[in-house]
Amino acid sequence: MSIQMLTKALLATSLFSALSFSATSLAGHKATHNVIVNNTSISGSFGSARNSADSVQYIASLDRGTYMVVMAKSAAGVSKSCTTKNPTHFEQLRALGSDSFLYVSVSGSTCTNVDIQNSSSFAPK
């Protein structure tokens, strides 16, 4: 076997091992993301908010056709909302599901950045 073939075989084995380890280490992973509200952001997992022990926190997205609203309240009772007319934000917010995590940057009452994550790690609603 040549050095080049041996190198390729070792590289393939290493890559396979790394991928196997990554998949195994995430199997069954569960994450809780309670609602967090501060001056500049809103974040939380829909399932975590719904399944929380308190009856205070919530996170929501409202589609009003020409604009969208994101609103949330933390377990501490801190609430915030913002609106957006950004078409990219519309697409992102419309992709939310009951297992989603939502992070929104806020400036005043405007949603300036939207990040959603859909993952089996998040608790279902």
N, C-alpha and C positions, 0 to 999 in steps of 0.2 A: 504494500500500500504506500502510495507516495505521501510526502509531507502535505501537499495541497489537499489530497483526499482526506487525510487524517484530521487536518485543521477543520475542514468542512464538517466532518462527522462530529468532532468535538463541539463545534459551534451549534450544530443542530441539536445535539443532546443537551447542551446548556440552555438553549432557547426553550426546548420542550420542558425541561425541568423548571425553569423560571415561570413559564406559563401555567404549568400544573400547580406550582406553589401558589401563584396569585389566585387562581380559581378556587383552590382549596381554602386559602386563608379568608376568602370572602363568603364562603358557603354558610348560609344561615345567619349572616351578619344582620343585626337589628340595631336601629338607631332611633332615639327619641329626640325630637327637636321641638321643644315647647315654644310658644310664641314669645318673641322678643320685640319690643318696640322702644325706639329711642329717638333722638332728635333728627337723625339722618337716615333711619332705615326701619323696615318692617320685615320680620322673617319668622318662619315656622313651618312645621309640617301639619297638613290638614288632619291626618290621623292622630298625631300626638295631641293636637288641640282638642279634638273630639273625645279622645280616650283619657284625657287628663283627669286627675282626682278632683280638681277644682271645677266650679261651674261658671268660671269667669272668662277664661281665655277663648278667643276665636280668631280665625283668619279667613278672609273671604275676598272674592273677586266678583264684581258686578259688571255685566256687559250691558251697556245702555245704547248700543248701536253705533253712535257717533263718538262716544268716549267710554272709557272703562274706569272703574273705581276699585282700588284695593283698600281694604280696611282691616284693622286688627286691634285686639285688646289683649294685653299680657295678663298673667295670673295676678300681678300686682295692681291691676286696674288701669294701667297706662294704655291709652288708645291713640290711634293715629289713622289718618286716611289720606289718600292721594288720588289724583286723576291723571289719565293719559289719553292723548289722541294719536299717539305714535302707532302707525300700522304694524310695525315689528312687535311692539308690546302687545297689540291685539292678538297676533298669531301665538305668541308665547303664552299669554294668559288664557287663551281659549284651549290650549293644550293641557291645562291643569286637570288633574284627576284626584280622586280621594286619597291616593297614595303619594301625592306630590309634596315637595318641599318648595317653598317660595321665598325668595329674597328680593326686596325692592328697595332701591336707594330713593330717598325722598329729599326734595329741596322745596321748602315752603309747603305747598299743597300739590306739587307736581311730582309724579313718579318719573324719575330720571333714568333709572336702569332697572331692568327686570331680569332675574335669573331663576329659572325653574329646574327642578331635578325630579325625574320620575325614577323610582328605584324600589326594588323588592325589599330593601333595607328599612324603608319607612313603614310604619304601622298603617294598616288600612283603616279607613274611617268606619 
